[in-house]
């Protein structure tokens, strides 16, 4: 059995760890409120923007704009959005697994895969594979739209140069505080959602051509296509940011409860060890007294 001093030292160490995890839980909860609000405010804008893009591009040829050009896929680029910091449970690991499955799928088809890592954790994990083309680290803690714009411009330039034939993004989608799931979306080439367009036309009886645009749809698309990339990247970063704080809050809450359980078990062990020590001393006293009587 461990000595009283060892058990008492362990109890003190676990209590200090519990204080740290409890403080991190509160910090993550405070950050989550702001990140979740920004994400929820941006979601309607993203949805309406996608609807406008779907409506505009429905009657256009795939090669009419460079960012809409559909090619024979030889090289695929994957934009991975993760956190810069750890201690958020399996959040980043789930994104890594989803990315690895996608890489294996493309490589099994004989396609070449390159990666653009947004977030320090993704870059650290995939750097050893040699597939990382570019990394953006130390920006997920406090990112703005200009960060998403620089990433989108780099990815679009690589696509226009013919270095990639398809671009997809993988990020952590915020479902609720307890659930965050990896989400995969197509970035390039920009394609209209045909099923959604057909569904809308079936419900409302209005086709995309019923809308009158001023200026022409071609001029609008020239402006909206680059902006669409910015919106999609920024949306993925917002979702990942909120998911990171939610995952960290849950992980720290679980760690705090585990610390309390450990303190309870160690306290029982400490009491048993102390009782065993007292019993041994009493036996010595009784044995000594009996020896004196003899």
C-alpha positions as CSV (number, residue, x, y, z in Angstrom):
1,X,0.0,0.0,0.0
2,X,1.3,3.5,-0.8
3,X,2.5,5.7,2.0
4,X,0.4,8.4,3.4
5,X,2.7,11.1,2.1
6,X,2.6,9.7,-1.5
7,X,-1.2,9.5,-1.5
8,X,-1.6,13.0,0.0
9,X,0.8,14.4,-2.7
10,X,-1.3,12.7,-5.4
11,X,-4.5,14.2,-4.0
12,X,-2.9,17.7,-4.0
13,X,-1.7,17.2,-7.6
14,X,-5.1,16.1,-8.9
15,X,-6.8,19.0,-7.1
16,X,-4.6,21.4,-8.9
17,X,-5.2,19.7,-12.2
18,X,-9.0,20.0,-11.5
19,X,-8.7,23.7,-10.9
20,X,-6.8,24.1,-14.2
21,X,-9.4,22.1,-16.2
22,X,-12.3,23.9,-14.6
23,X,-10.8,27.3,-15.5
24,X,-10.2,26.1,-19.1
25,X,-13.8,25.0,-19.2
26,X,-15.0,28.4,-18.3
27,X,-12.6,30.2,-20.7
28,X,-13.8,27.9,-23.5
29,X,-17.4,28.5,-22.6
30,X,-16.9,32.3,-22.8
31,X,-15.1,32.1,-26.1
32,X,-17.8,29.7,-27.5
33,X,-20.5,32.3,-27.0
34,X,-18.8,34.8,-29.2
35,X,-17.7,32.3,-31.8
36,X,-21.1,30.7,-32.0
37,X,-22.8,34.0,-32.4
38,X,-20.5,35.0,-35.3
39,X,-21.1,31.6,-36.9
40,X,-24.9,31.7,-36.6
41,X,-25.0,35.3,-37.9
42,X,-22.9,34.2,-41.0
43,X,-24.9,31.1,-41.8
44,X,-27.9,32.8,-43.4
45,X,-25.6,34.9,-45.5
46,X,-23.8,31.8,-46.7
47,X,-27.0,30.1,-47.6
48,X,-28.4,33.0,-49.5
49,X,-25.1,33.5,-51.3
50,X,-25.2,29.8,-52.4
51,X,-28.8,30.2,-53.6
52,X,-27.8,33.2,-55.7
53,X,-24.9,31.4,-57.2
54,X,-27.0,28.4,-58.0
55,X,-29.6,30.6,-59.7
56,X,-27.1,32.5,-61.7
57,X,-25.0,29.6,-62.8
58,X,-27.9,27.3,-63.7
59,X,-28.0,28.3,-67.3
60,X,-24.3,28.9,-67.9
61,X,-21.8,26.6,-69.6
62,X,-19.3,24.9,-67.3
63,X,-16.3,26.4,-69.2
64,X,-17.8,29.9,-69.4
65,X,-15.8,31.1,-66.4
66,X,-12.3,29.7,-65.5
67,X,-13.4,28.8,-61.9
68,X,-16.3,26.8,-63.4
69,X,-14.2,24.8,-65.8
70,X,-14.8,21.0,-65.4
71,X,-11.6,19.1,-66.3
72,X,-10.4,15.5,-66.4
73,X,-9.3,15.0,-62.7
74,X,-5.7,14.2,-62.3
75,X,-4.8,16.3,-59.2
76,X,-7.0,17.0,-56.3
77,X,-6.3,19.7,-53.6
78,X,-7.9,19.4,-50.2
79,X,-8.2,22.4,-47.9
80,X,-8.1,21.2,-44.2
81,X,-9.4,23.6,-41.6
82,X,-8.3,22.6,-38.0
83,X,-7.5,24.4,-34.8
84,X,-4.2,25.9,-33.7
85,X,-4.4,24.5,-30.2
86,X,-5.1,21.1,-28.7
87,X,-6.9,19.9,-25.6
88,X,-10.2,19.7,-27.5
89,X,-10.8,15.9,-27.3
90,X,-11.1,14.0,-30.6
91,X,-12.2,17.1,-32.6
92,X,-9.0,17.4,-34.8
93,X,-8.5,13.6,-34.9
94,X,-12.0,13.2,-36.6
95,X,-11.0,15.7,-39.2
96,X,-7.7,13.9,-39.8
97,X,-9.5,10.6,-40.2
98,X,-12.0,12.0,-42.7
99,X,-9.1,13.6,-44.7
100,X,-7.1,10.3,-44.7
101,X,-10.2,8.4,-46.0
102,X,-10.6,11.0,-48.8
103,X,-6.9,10.8,-49.7
104,X,-7.0,7.0,-49.9
105,X,-10.1,7.1,-52.1
106,X,-8.4,9.5,-54.6
107,X,-5.1,7.7,-54.6
108,X,-6.8,4.4,-55.2
109,X,-8.2,6.0,-58.3
110,X,-4.7,7.0,-59.4
111,X,-5.1,10.7,-58.6
112,X,-2.5,12.9,-57.1
113,X,-3.5,14.7,-53.8
114,X,-2.1,18.0,-52.4
115,X,-3.1,19.6,-49.1
116,X,-3.5,23.2,-47.9
117,X,-3.6,23.2,-44.1
118,X,-5.4,26.0,-42.2
119,X,-4.5,25.6,-38.6
120,X,-1.4,24.4,-36.8
121,X,-2.7,21.0,-35.8
122,X,-3.5,19.9,-39.4
123,X,-0.1,21.1,-40.6
124,X,1.7,19.2,-37.8
125,X,-0.2,16.0,-38.5
126,X,0.1,16.0,-42.3
127,X,3.6,17.6,-42.7
128,X,5.3,14.2,-42.5
129,X,3.3,12.9,-45.5
130,X,5.0,15.4,-47.9
131,X,1.6,16.3,-49.4
132,X,1.3,19.8,-47.8
133,X,1.6,22.5,-50.5
134,X,0.9,25.4,-48.2
135,X,0.1,25.9,-44.5
136,X,-1.6,28.8,-42.7
137,X,-0.8,28.5,-39.0
138,X,-1.5,30.7,-35.9
139,X,-4.5,32.4,-37.5
140,X,-7.4,30.3,-36.1
141,X,-7.3,32.1,-32.7
142,X,-8.3,35.5,-34.2
143,X,-9.1,35.3,-37.9
144,X,-10.8,37.8,-40.1
145,X,-12.2,37.9,-43.7
146,X,-8.9,39.0,-45.1
147,X,-7.4,35.7,-43.9
148,X,-10.0,33.7,-45.8
149,X,-9.5,36.0,-48.8
150,X,-5.7,35.3,-49.0
151,X,-6.3,31.5,-48.7
152,X,-9.1,31.6,-51.4
153,X,-6.8,33.6,-53.7
154,X,-4.0,31.1,-53.3
155,X,-6.3,28.1,-53.9
156,X,-8.0,29.7,-56.9
157,X,-4.6,30.8,-58.5
158,X,-3.4,27.2,-58.1
159,X,-6.6,25.9,-59.8
160,X,-6.3,28.5,-62.7
161,X,-2.7,27.5,-63.2
162,X,-3.7,23.9,-63.8
163,X,-1.9,22.6,-60.8
164,X,-5.2,21.2,-59.4
165,X,-8.3,20.0,-61.2
166,X,-10.6,19.8,-58.2
167,X,-10.6,21.5,-54.8
168,X,-12.5,20.4,-51.7
169,X,-12.6,21.7,-48.1
170,X,-12.9,19.6,-44.9
171,X,-13.8,21.3,-41.7
172,X,-15.5,20.7,-38.3
173,X,-19.2,21.5,-38.7
174,X,-20.9,22.8,-35.5
175,X,-24.1,20.7,-34.8
176,X,-24.5,21.6,-31.2
177,X,-22.3,22.0,-28.1
178,X,-22.0,18.2,-27.7
179,X,-21.6,17.3,-31.4
180,X,-19.2,18.5,-34.1
181,X,-18.7,16.4,-37.3
182,X,-16.2,16.6,-40.1
183,X,-17.9,18.1,-43.2
184,X,-16.6,17.9,-46.8
185,X,-17.7,20.4,-49.5
186,X,-16.7,21.1,-53.1
187,X,-15.0,24.4,-53.7
188,X,-13.7,24.2,-57.3
189,X,-14.9,24.0,-60.0
190,X,-17.9,26.0,-59.0
191,X,-21.0,24.1,-60.1
192,X,-24.7,24.8,-59.7
193,X,-26.7,22.6,-57.4
194,X,-29.0,21.1,-60.1
195,X,-31.2,19.2,-57.7
196,X,-31.8,22.3,-55.6
197,X,-32.6,24.3,-58.7
198,X,-35.0,21.7,-60.0
199,X,-36.6,21.4,-56.6
200,X,-37.1,25.2,-56.3
201,X,-38.5,25.4,-59.8
202,X,-40.9,22.6,-59.0
203,X,-42.2,24.2,-55.9
204,X,-42.5,27.8,-57.1
205,X,-43.0,27.2,-60.8
206,X,-40.2,29.7,-61.6
207,X,-37.1,28.9,-63.4
208,X,-33.7,30.6,-63.1
209,X,-34.4,32.4,-66.4
210,X,-37.5,34.2,-64.9
211,X,-35.2,36.5,-62.9
212,X,-34.0,39.7,-64.6
213,X,-30.5,40.8,-63.7
214,X,-29.0,44.2,-64.0
215,X,-26.2,44.2,-65.0
216,X,-26.0,40.9,-67.0
217,X,-25.6,37.6,-65.2
218,X,-22.1,37.3,-66.8
219,X,-20.9,40.6,-65.3
220,X,-22.4,39.6,-61.9
221,X,-20.7,36.2,-62.0
222,X,-17.3,37.9,-62.7
223,X,-17.6,39.6,-59.4
224,X,-19.4,36.9,-57.4
225,X,-17.1,33.9,-58.2
226,X,-14.0,35.2,-56.3
227,X,-16.3,36.4,-53.5
228,X,-17.9,33.0,-53.4
229,X,-14.5,31.4,-52.6
230,X,-13.9,33.9,-49.8
231,X,-17.3,33.2,-48.3
232,X,-16.9,29.4,-48.4
233,X,-13.4,29.5,-46.7
234,X,-14.6,32.0,-44.1
235,X,-17.7,29.9,-43.4
236,X,-15.5,26.8,-42.9
237,X,-13.2,28.7,-40.5
238,X,-16.1,30.1,-38.5
239,X,-17.6,26.6,-38.1
240,X,-14.3,25.1,-37.1
241,X,-13.7,27.9,-34.6
242,X,-17.0,27.4,-32.8
243,X,-16.6,23.6,-32.9
244,X,-13.1,23.9,-31.4
245,X,-14.3,25.8,-28.4
246,X,-17.4,23.5,-27.9
247,X,-15.1,20.4,-28.1
248,X,-12.6,21.9,-25.6
249,X,-15.4,22.9,-23.2
250,X,-16.8,19.3,-23.3
251,X,-13.3,17.8,-22.9
252,X,-12.4,20.0,-20.0
253,X,-15.7,19.3,-18.3
254,X,-15.1,15.5,-18.7
255,X,-11.5,16.0,-17.3
256,X,-12.8,17.9,-14.3
257,X,-15.3,15.1,-13.5
258,X,-12.6,12.5,-13.9
259,X,-10.4,14.5,-11.5
260,X,-13.2,14.5,-8.9
261,X,-13.6,10.7,-9.3
262,X,-9.8,10.3,-8.8
263,X,-9.9,12.5,-5.7
264,X,-12.7,10.4,-4.2
265,X,-10.8,7.2,-4.9
266,X,-7.5,8.6,-3.6
267,X,-9.2,9.9,-0.4
268,X,-10.6,6.4,0.3
269,X,-7.1,5.0,-0.2
270,X,-5.6,7.7,2.1
271,X,-8.1,6.9,4.8
272,X,-7.4,3.2,4.5
273,X,-3.7,3.7,4.7
274,X,-4.1,6.0,7.7
275,X,-6.4,3.5,9.4
276,X,-3.9,0.8,8.8
277,X,-1.2,2.9,10.3
278,X,-3.3,3.6,13.4
279,X,-4.2,0.0,13.8
280,X,-0.5,-1.0,13.6
281,X,0.4,1.5,16.2
282,X,-2.4,0.3,18.5
283,X,-1.2,-3.3,18.1
284,X,2.3,-2.2,19.1
285,X,1.0,-0.4,22.1
286,X,-1.1,-3.3,23.2
287,X,1.7,-5.8,22.6
288,X,4.1,-3.6,24.6
289,X,1.6,-3.4,27.5
290,X,1.1,-7.2,27.5
291,X,4.8,-7.7,27.5
292,X,5.2,-5.4,30.6
293,X,2.5,-7.3,32.4
294,X,4.3,-10.6,31.8
